[in-house]
Amino acid sequence: MQHSFIPYSKPNVIYIDVDGTLIINNRANQTLVDWARLRFLEGKEIIVWSARGADNARRAVEICGIGDIVSHTLSKPGYVVDDLGHGFTRYMDIIQVSDIDQSNAPKQRQTRVSMI
């Protein structure tokens, strides 16, 4: 299959994981909550997702008090179908929660992940 690629900007969407990321030790990760609020003010769409399902994502949003900035709560996918396979990740930046510091700005070290 031939691919014709049209240049495009990185989507203005941030997906935030729940367990160990938005919720740590049964508490809201306030540093991440503050960071997400700033990204929302910059025009980013915020989506919260969880491997334990959409209900878990909704509970996390309630616990963190961020329903006003979250557009969707989803389950993480069990399967991804894409013509690029794992290569679809080359079009996104993966930011580890530990790379979000107290000043609410990502540290310079962002991990770019490609699984191909």
C-alpha positions as CSV (number, residue, x, y, z in Angstrom):
1,M,0.0,0.0,0.0
2,Q,1.4,3.4,-1.0
3,H,1.2,6.2,1.5
4,S,0.9,9.8,0.4
5,F,1.5,12.0,3.4
6,I,0.2,15.5,3.8
7,P,2.1,17.5,6.3
8,Y,0.0,18.3,9.4
9,S,0.3,19.7,12.8
10,K,0.4,17.6,15.9
11,P,-3.2,17.3,17.2
12,N,-3.9,19.7,19.9
13,V,-5.1,16.9,22.2
14,I,-3.7,15.6,25.5
15,Y,-4.6,12.1,26.7
16,I,-4.0,11.7,30.5
17,D,-3.8,8.3,32.1
18,V,-5.4,7.6,35.5
19,D,-3.7,5.0,37.6
20,G,-0.2,6.1,38.7
21,T,-0.5,9.3,36.7
22,L,-3.6,11.5,37.5
23,I,-4.3,9.5,40.6
24,I,-1.3,8.4,42.7
25,N,-1.7,6.5,46.0
26,N,-5.5,7.2,45.9
27,R,-5.0,11.0,45.7
28,A,-5.2,13.5,42.9
29,N,-1.8,14.4,41.4
30,Q,-2.2,18.2,42.0
31,T,0.9,19.0,40.0
32,L,-0.6,17.2,36.9
33,V,-4.0,18.8,37.5
34,D,-2.4,22.3,37.5
35,W,-0.4,21.4,34.4
36,A,-3.5,20.1,32.6
37,R,-5.4,23.3,33.5
38,L,-2.6,25.4,32.0
39,R,-2.5,23.3,28.8
40,F,-6.3,23.7,28.6
41,L,-6.0,27.5,28.8
42,E,-3.4,27.2,25.9
43,G,-6.2,25.6,23.8
44,K,-5.4,22.0,24.3
45,E,-8.3,19.4,24.5
46,I,-8.0,17.2,27.6
47,I,-9.1,13.6,27.5
48,V,-8.7,11.2,30.5
49,W,-8.5,7.5,29.8
50,S,-7.9,4.4,31.9
51,A,-7.0,0.8,31.2
52,R,-9.6,0.0,33.9
53,G,-12.4,1.6,31.7
54,A,-14.3,4.8,31.2
55,D,-16.0,4.6,34.6
56,N,-12.6,4.6,36.3
57,A,-11.7,7.6,34.1
58,R,-14.9,9.4,35.1
59,R,-14.3,8.8,38.8
60,A,-10.7,10.2,38.5
61,V,-12.0,13.3,36.8
62,E,-14.5,13.8,39.7
63,I,-11.9,13.2,42.4
64,C,-9.5,15.7,40.7
65,G,-12.3,18.3,40.1
66,I,-11.4,18.7,36.5
67,G,-14.7,18.0,34.8
68,D,-14.7,21.6,33.6
69,I,-11.7,21.0,31.4
70,V,-12.1,17.4,30.3
71,S,-13.9,16.8,27.0
72,H,-14.0,13.0,27.2
73,T,-13.4,10.1,29.5
74,L,-12.5,6.9,27.8
75,S,-11.2,3.4,28.2
76,K,-7.7,2.9,26.9
77,P,-8.0,0.8,23.8
78,G,-7.5,-2.9,23.9
79,Y,-6.7,-3.0,20.3
80,V,-5.5,-0.3,17.8
81,V,-6.0,-0.8,14.1
82,D,-3.8,1.5,12.0
83,D,-2.1,1.2,8.7
84,L,1.2,2.0,10.4
85,G,0.9,-0.6,13.2
86,H,3.0,0.5,16.2
87,G,4.5,3.2,14.0
88,F,1.5,5.5,14.6
89,T,3.2,6.6,17.8
90,R,5.7,8.5,15.8
91,Y,3.2,11.3,15.5
92,M,2.9,12.0,19.2
93,D,5.1,12.9,22.1
94,I,4.9,10.7,25.2
95,I,5.5,12.7,28.4
96,Q,6.2,10.7,31.6
97,V,4.3,12.1,34.6
98,S,7.7,12.5,36.4
99,D,8.7,15.0,33.7
100,I,6.0,17.4,34.8
101,D,7.6,19.6,37.4
102,Q,6.2,21.9,40.1
103,S,6.3,25.0,37.8
104,N,3.7,23.3,35.6
105,A,6.0,23.2,32.6
106,P,7.3,20.0,31.0
107,K,11.0,19.5,31.7
108,Q,13.1,19.7,28.6
109,R,13.5,15.9,28.5
110,Q,10.5,14.5,26.8
111,T,10.5,11.0,25.6
112,R,9.7,10.5,22.0
113,V,8.5,6.9,21.5
114,S,8.4,4.8,18.4
115,M,7.6,1.2,18.7
116,I,8.8,0.1,15.3
